[in-house]
Amino acid sequence: MHAFNYHRPSSTKDAAALAGKGAEPKLLAGGQSLVQTMKLRLSAPSDLIDLNAIAELKTIKSEGGAIVIGAMARHAEVAASNEVKKAIPALAALAGMIGDRQVRNQGTIGGSLANNDPAADYPAAVLGLGATVVTNKRKIAADQFFRGMFETALEPGEIITQVSFPSPKRAAYTKFKNPASRFAIVGVFVADTGNGVRVAVTGAGPSVFRQADMEKALSSKFAPESVAGVKVKADGLNSDLHASAEYRAHLVTVMTKRAVEAAMK
Ligand SMILES: Cc1cc2nc3c(=O)[nH]c(=O)nc-3n(C[C@H](O)[C@H](O)[C@H](O)COP(=O)(O)OP(=O)(O)OC[C@H]3O[C@@H](n4cnc5c(N)ncnc54)[C@H](O)[C@@H]3O)c2cc1C
């Protein structure tokens, strides 16, 4: 690894000031994605701004019908949170499905969202629940946040501080996972918001996306048979050594059907 300056601020304000300086500053959360890219020389920051000492980024709370999760909350903390389990059990379950024990104890929701890996789990919950990503500068609706493969609406140096998830009437996440990494080959988050149904798909395309045909079918009748016959086009879907685009398209229908079944239990 090349030399870099290491900073450990204790407030978001100080972190933001540091993120505006240096040739190529980078925020460090759980390090589960960033450190690997540094080891592979795909990333060579001049300054690492470690967010781990910022207490205000670690809270998980229930606030006016929403669950508000601090950017530095670990996946394991979200999975174990009584508040999350009570209000949005599907979100706690999703966090518990991420990677392995080490990844869940180190990785954070803010890091996962900023990274926007095409196969990551949290983007499906954020888009499926219509959550709001809060930064040190503004609030970004889920529909505007995810822009493409490893690409988000975040500006350079902008820090995710928390994510606000509205509680749905019912919801579920199902994932067909890569058995080695546990990343999603296809993962589907279905949420019956009480005001329409949202279906968010991860793993299948370059970035998480909503499946409009399924949303329409489920909004008129929330039942597995509403989506069982919906065929998804393979055009533009990912194709790699794990699964072809056609197989992924087929999995979107199967996983959505299973998510609806799970949400109805
Ligand atoms: C073996 C393995 C298996 C995995 N399996 C899965 C899986 O099944 N599902 C899944 O979803 N993920 C999986 N992951 C990824 C894991 O969830 C990571 O934790 C996550 O992608 C990155 O989070 P992090 O906190 O480690 O971020 P870091 O690696 O520290 O940072 C990632 C990026 O986000 C930026 N960043 C971090 N925090 C913020 C913030 N608050 N505001 C703005 N930018 C920020 C950093 O600058 C960096 O660019 C796996 C990882 C590994 C190593």
The ligand as an ORCA input file, in Angstrom:
! r2SCAN-3c Opt
* xyz 0 1
  C     -16.136    -11.139      1.929
  C     -17.150    -10.038      1.771
  C     -18.488    -10.385      1.576
  C     -19.445     -9.393      1.427
  N     -20.741     -9.767      1.236
  C     -21.680     -8.814      1.102
  C     -23.060     -9.162      0.924
  O     -23.452    -10.316      0.938
  N     -23.944     -8.151      0.767
  C     -23.565     -6.823      0.804
  O     -24.428     -5.969      0.666
  N     -22.299     -6.465      0.991
  C     -21.350     -7.422      1.152
  N     -20.045     -7.042      1.353
  C     -19.704     -5.609      1.394
  C     -19.882     -5.077      2.811
  O     -21.246     -4.932      3.110
  C     -19.175     -3.728      3.026
  O     -19.250     -3.501      4.372
  C     -19.739     -2.506      2.336
  O     -19.797     -2.630      0.944
  C     -18.875     -1.284      2.566
  O     -19.081     -0.823      3.847
  P     -17.896     -0.355      4.753
  O     -18.520      0.246      5.959
  O     -16.933     -1.459      4.961
  O     -17.264      0.827      3.873
  P     -15.767      1.191      3.429
  O     -15.132      0.017      2.757
  O     -15.031      1.790      4.585
  O     -16.087      2.331      2.382
  C     -16.692      2.050      1.140
  C     -16.861      3.341      0.345
  O     -17.857      4.169      0.932
  C     -17.325      5.455      1.279
  N     -17.996      5.818      2.540
  C     -17.985      5.105      3.689
  N     -18.788      5.686      4.609
  C     -19.305      6.794      4.028
  C     -20.222      7.799      4.465
  N     -20.758      7.789      5.700
  N     -20.543      8.784      3.599
  C     -20.025      8.806      2.342
  N     -19.163      7.885      1.870
  C     -18.811      6.886      2.706
  C     -15.831      5.252      1.377
  O     -15.116      6.440      1.132
  C     -15.605      4.208      0.292
  O     -15.562      4.827     -0.971
  C     -19.059     -8.019      1.508
  C     -17.718     -7.670      1.723
  C     -16.762     -8.667      1.862
  C     -15.340     -8.271      2.118
*
